[in-house]
Amino acid sequence: MPLLDFAAIAEHLPASWRSTRVGQVGPARIKVLRMDEQAYEEETHAYNEGLLVISGHLRLSIGEEEIQVRAGQMYLVQAGVAHGVLAGSHGTLVIIDV
């Protein structure tokens, strides 16, 4: 498997909040995206999702709760749980879908 520089990949993406798939390990799909301070609408998936912040921070909304995810931290969203991103989130985010 090649060496992946998530920050460099995110920096060269044409648009923020549009992930690109960079690999797969077993059933887990690995994607990277650039966060740009804008909010991202609530969504729900039929699969578990790991949200790993590489740089910056993620302001995650789960129901009425706001969760701060900082660089070096990952939040695990269970399948079927609605979640959204609040304004102010910025940096590089790696998404691991299982």
C-alpha positions in Angstrom: 0.0 0.0 0.0 1.4 3.4 -0.9 2.2 6.2 1.6 -0.7 8.6 2.0 -0.2 12.2 3.0 -3.8 13.1 3.9 -3.1 16.8 4.3 -1.5 17.1 0.9 -4.3 15.1 -0.7 -7.0 17.3 0.9 -5.1 20.5 -0.1 -5.3 19.5 -3.8 -8.9 18.5 -3.8 -10.9 20.8 -6.2 -13.7 21.5 -3.6 -14.2 21.3 0.1 -16.7 18.8 1.6 -16.2 16.5 -1.4 -14.4 13.4 -0.3 -12.1 11.3 -2.4 -11.5 7.6 -1.8 -7.8 6.9 -1.3 -7.9 3.2 -0.4 -9.6 0.3 1.2 -8.5 -2.1 3.9 -10.7 -5.2 4.1 -14.3 -3.9 4.0 -13.3 -0.4 5.2 -13.3 2.4 2.7 -10.9 5.3 3.4 -11.7 8.8 2.2 -10.2 12.2 2.8 -11.8 15.7 2.5 -11.1 19.3 3.3 -13.3 21.1 5.8 -13.8 24.9 5.1 -15.7 26.4 8.1 -19.1 25.8 6.4 -21.7 23.7 7.9 -22.6 20.4 6.3 -26.2 19.1 6.4 -27.3 16.2 8.6 -27.1 12.7 7.1 -27.6 9.1 8.1 -25.8 6.1 6.7 -26.5 2.3 6.7 -22.9 1.7 7.8 -20.6 2.8 10.6 -18.4 5.8 10.0 -15.1 6.8 11.7 -14.4 10.5 11.5 -10.6 11.1 12.1 -9.4 14.7 12.3 -5.9 15.1 10.9 -5.7 18.8 11.3 -8.0 21.6 12.5 -11.2 20.5 14.3 -14.6 19.1 13.6 -17.8 20.4 15.3 -20.1 17.5 15.0 -23.8 17.6 15.8 -25.5 14.4 17.1 -29.1 15.1 18.0 -29.0 18.1 20.4 -25.3 17.4 21.4 -22.3 19.1 20.0 -19.1 17.1 20.0 -15.7 18.7 19.4 -13.3 16.4 17.6 -9.7 17.7 17.5 -6.6 16.8 15.5 -5.5 13.3 16.4 -9.0 12.3 17.6 -11.7 10.1 15.9 -15.4 10.0 16.5 -17.2 6.7 15.7 -20.7 7.3 14.3 -22.9 4.1 14.5 -25.0 3.1 11.5 -28.4 4.8 11.5 -27.4 7.7 13.7 -28.1 11.1 12.2 -25.1 13.5 12.3 -24.2 16.9 10.8 -21.3 19.3 10.8 -21.6 22.7 12.4 -20.1 25.9 11.0 -16.5 26.5 12.1 -15.2 23.0 11.3 -12.0 23.3 9.4 -8.9 21.3 8.4 -8.4 17.8 7.1 -10.8 14.9 7.8 -10.4 11.2 7.1 -13.5 9.2 6.9 -13.4 5.4 7.4 -16.7 3.7 6.3 -17.3 0.1 7.4 
